[in-house]
Amino acid sequence: MSFESLGLGPALLRALAEQGYAEPTPIQAAAIPVVLEGGDLLAAAQTGTGKTAAFSLPLLHRLSQTAPAGTRRPRALVLTPTRELAAQVHDNLRDYGKHLRISSTTIFGGVSMGPQMQALRRGVDIVIATPGRLIDHMQQRSIDLSGIDVLVLDEADRMLDMGFLPALKRILAALPKQRQTLLFSATFAPPIKALALQFMHQPREVSVTPPNTVATTVTHHVHPVDAANKRDLLLHVLSQDSRRQTLVFSRTKHGADKLVRYLEAAGLRAAAIHGNKSQNARTRALSDFKSGRITVLVATDIAARGIDIDQLPIVINFDLPMVAEDYVHRIGRTGRAGADGMAVSLVSHEESGLLRDIRKLLKQDIAISNVPGFEPSHPLRTDAAAPRPVQGQRQPRQGRPQGSHRPHGHHGGGHGQGGDRPAEGNRKRQRRRRPAAKA
Ligand code: AMP
């Protein structure tokens, strides 16, 4: 199968050759013809399968075939749950569309509205937006959505959940009824799908992997450890290859910051990326990580959306996510595009129930092995009553474990990773009825 046989034009084929893409990935082969035909699409594909190109390529092709209406109204809208993902999609659209005259811009919070307004005033074909800031522009009347022919919801499961729904409904109400709607997501829970069908028109469904599976090239390891010893075990795992780029997940924003301070005190180059950081800080952390200036990036679940790093060899779950589906999303950052990847989870007794949920979702056993010197005082439980951390309740502090190699320059205790407010994704999901959150 070639990109040419899918019906994409020469300018796109040239850009794809420059990108080094030899042939379409399975989701691209399945989705591109449907999108080119103009129909609605529900596409389930795990992260890292090439789903961004699966909608970007046919979108660019269609826009290049139809002349702009002569107005400056955008013709396509891509909605994403996070700023990082919006920036990533924008980069991809620019790469694929470099030989076409199709303009695009991002609209997201955390940066000033002025340049966004100017870009909209000049006129763009494609807007890639997060819902909160898009609504700000709608209120300011700086964007006119009446010319949108194609709507794409990326990471659609997130867009239809976690507090985004009211915002999404407002945006949908401002779009023309007659349009093409494309939903792309790694996971599609039945209620999410039912919701999606309410604003789609006889969508075709394509799915290239069974729901909620992770790339088969990823190996999973669980190391049981007492909560108090997690940071030292993390240092131990990181020290096995200090040059390796490692993405570490923390359940809480506060916990991510504390962890970065701890790692820095131990001499590692680390940065945190989460929703409380300014957009500049988030962009800088990501580019420093990509360029190798820092080797450890500590992220919360939602901030990690859109992080696309070639060949990321290892992802470490410092905390397990409260929602098992997030494990799939986290692990999607490694083993991309066929490369080998490793997922290491540091799991305390209190998280036994979360591990149980993840194993159930993945439908696969995950190897559990103790790391010598870090054996937990309470073993993990696998029975139905296995404990889960209670949100909002303090967990054991990350005290200094006996005989641990505490890094130089590290002051004071109270580095509890547990008990902080849950990271944005989980919190919002718990309060679904809250007004729209800005990404
Ligand atoms: P995505 O699932 O959109 O996040 O894409 C994952 C990675 O696969 C990105 O780094 C893309 O650049 C890359 N990619 C997308 N399509 C292809 C392709 N047809 N051949 C090789 N790499 C691809």
Boltz pocket constraint, residues with backbone or C-beta under 6 A from the ligand:
constraints:
  - pocket:
      binder: B
      contacts: [[A, 20], [A, 21], [A, 22], [A, 23], [A, 24], [A, 25], [A, 28], [A, 46], [A, 47], [A, 48], [A, 49], [A, 50], [A, 51], [A, 52], [A, 53], [A, 308], [A, 310], [A, 336], [A, 337]]
      max_distance: 6.0
